[in-house]
Amino acid sequence: MIENSKRIVFKFGTNILRNESGDISLSHLYSFIEDIAYLYKQNKEILIVTSGAVGLGAKKLKIDTTTSTTLKQAAASVGQPLLMGIWQDGFEKYGITTAQILLVEDDFSNRKKYLSLRLTLHKLLENGVIPIINQNDAVSPSEVEHASFSDNDKLSSLVASKLDADLLVMVSDIDGLFDKNPKVYKDAKLIKEVKKVTPSIEKLAQGASLGGRGGMITKLCAAKVVTTSGLCAKIVNGTTPNIIKKVFDSDVGTLFLPNKNLPHKKRWIAYATNINGSIKVNDGAKNAIIDNQKSLLSIGIESVQGEFKRGEIVSIIDKEGLEFARGISCYDSGDIDKIKGLHSDKIEQILGYKFDDDVIIKDNLVVI
């Protein structure tokens, strides 16, 4: 299935890029570059999402970044050009041009920025350039403090799903997903194929990687984003020699199969990173949305949480507070609070205007 993949996103975590002393492992990184160059020469389109800037900068400055967000930002600003320089120098030896792309969550959640980013990345690929992508930790404290992109796992999944990639490869320091923690249980077995990331599959993940901000759970979340977008994902062990060339081998790693194919706009709605508020609905509204693909009407709304504006993406939650859908709101949060529980024909009377009979129209609503 994946051997014919044309556009591939490779995500490299912090642990797999550095050695035991905390320095960038040039032997590892250059081996990755050599194998990626091999795929590039086979007319594959490659995008790379890389971690490591904070760690590299901290090593250079000889500072402990665990004590301060500002120190993490300083380390990122020092480490990012060093990290980019290594990737760039390596690919230049094979005559391959690279481009640096630094992103924050707003680049995805703001639709105009997202569409501009999408066009830029497409143009780079058309011109044979390999984009090297990372979080812009130096200017975004929310990225460093809360790890919104979860050690770049979520970032890589957004890049893959929104750029129509065929395959996301997460290069980690573990062979893949196991039926139990292989670091604790010697009889743990590798799961070679996952048809769908279900709650039972998610329970198999434990903890974060030491030294990084992600773990298996973030990789499963990334796999869910990718597979519901109609793409494949794979987790492989970067310590395995020539692992990049072995990505298409069915005996290597864990492969996640596609199980849905959302249209582009609905992918953006479902996986936009900034969710500023939520709308709690009753059981009737929930059933209408899930079972009948209906719009969300004001009469089905019980309450509004957070503050958001018309045109922003909001979370739709049920009476138990569980999110089951997301959509683009036709009204501000304050206005929705005024019309909740009322029939649509009362909207103009209450607000003095009416944008639409629906609070969220069905074309802008995605069940997740």
C-alpha positions, 0 to 999 in steps of 0.5 A: 500500500505505502510503497507507491507513496509519492509525498512523504512527511518525515518527523524526527524527534529530539531523542533520535537526533541526539547522542547520549551526551545530549549533542546532535548525533551527526552520524544518525542525522547524516544517515537519515539525510543520505537515505532521504536523498535516495528517496528524493532521487526516486522522485519522491516529494519530501517534507521534514518536521524536525525537533531538537532546536531547544536541546541544541541551543541549551547545550550551546549556552550551557543552561538548564531550560527546565527552569524558565520559559524564557530560557527555553525561548532563548535556547530555541533561538540559538539552536534553530539556526544550528539545527537548520545548518546541519540539515542544509549542509547535509542535503547540499552534498547531494545537490538538494535545496532546503527551505526553513519553515517555522510555524506556530499554531495560529498558522493553522487555525487562521484559515488565511494563514493556513491557505497561504502556508499550503500554497507556499509548501506546494510551490516549494515541492514543485521546485524540488525543495525539501521544506525543513519544518519546526515549531517557532519556539523562540517567539511563541511561549504557548508552544514551549509551555504547553507543547501545543504541537506535542513534540512536533507529532501533531505538527507533522500530522497537520502538515501531512493531512493538509498537504495531501501527503500519502504517508507520515513517518514518525521516526522515534527511538522505539520499534513501533506500537506494542501490546504493552510497554516493552521497557517493562514487559519482555514478552511485549509484542509489536503491533505491525498494523492498526486499522483504526486508532480506537480507545483500546489502542490509545490505552496501549500508550504510556508516558512521554519520551525522556528528554522530549515532549512527546510519547506514544500517546502523541504519536497515536493522536497524530496517526488518528489525524492522518488516517481520518484524512485518508492517509497512512502513518507509520512509526519506525525506530530511527536507531535501526540502520538504513531505517528510511530505506526500510520504511516500505518494508511491512516487517518494520514498524507499525503501520496505521491504515486510512479509515476516512477521507475528509474534504480539505475544509473539513480537515481544517475544521476538525484539526485546527489547533486553536479552539477558543470555546465550546457549545454544550448541546442536548441529546436531541441536537447531538443525535441530529448532528451525528445520525442525520448530519444536520446543522446545529440550531439554537434550540438545541444549545444548553450553554456556551463556554469560553469566548469566540467570534463569528467565523471561529472554530468551536468545540461541540460537547454533549451533556457529559462534557465530551467533545463529539464535533467541531464547527465554524460558528455563525455567531459570537459566543455572547450572542449564542448565550442570548439565543440558546434554547430558543427557536430560530425565528426568535434570533432576530427579535433577540439580537436585532439581526440574523446571520443565519437560522443555524448557529453552525451550518452542516457544511461547516460541521465535522463529527470527530 
